[in-house]
Amino acid sequence: MVYLLGEIRKPGEYPIAPGLDLVDTVVQAGGFTERADLNHIEVLYQDLDGKRSSLFSWKDFKKAPAPQHGDIIMVHADHVSQVERKTSLMTSIIGALASVVTATVIVLSYNRGRF
């Protein structure tokens, strides 16, 4: 069994079969939540010298150790507040709309011979 904790949609204990990798394990658990910090995923495991941990980014998930029986995969939370997320989203939307409006004005001006 492998334990998935933190910002996972369905945290808990999951069976691990030979040949499954970290992606398969996360898919079993329903994926990440919106608050997951995909740059701060930690695998806690035990080797001959004792307990160890390995930090990695989801972009580099291939560097993560293959899940083994008893491992704990901890997905830490992103510390961005809801207000910051909404502000960032609104800023992106406004920027995109401004680009579309600007492009439309330029095209219309060009077509009318003003440019």
HELIX and SHEET records of a PDB file:
HELIX    1   1 LEU A   22  GLN A   28  1                                   7    
HELIX    2   2 TRP A   58  LYS A   63  5                                   6    
HELIX    3   3 GLN A   82  ASN A  111  1                                  30    
SHEET    1   A 5 GLY A  12  TYR A  14  0                                        
SHEET    2   A 5 VAL A   2  GLY A   6 -1                                        
SHEET    3   A 5 ILE A  72  ALA A  77  1                                        
SHEET    4   A 5 ALA A  36  ASP A  47 -1                                        
SHEET    5   A 5 GLY A  50  PHE A  56 -1                                        
END                                                                             
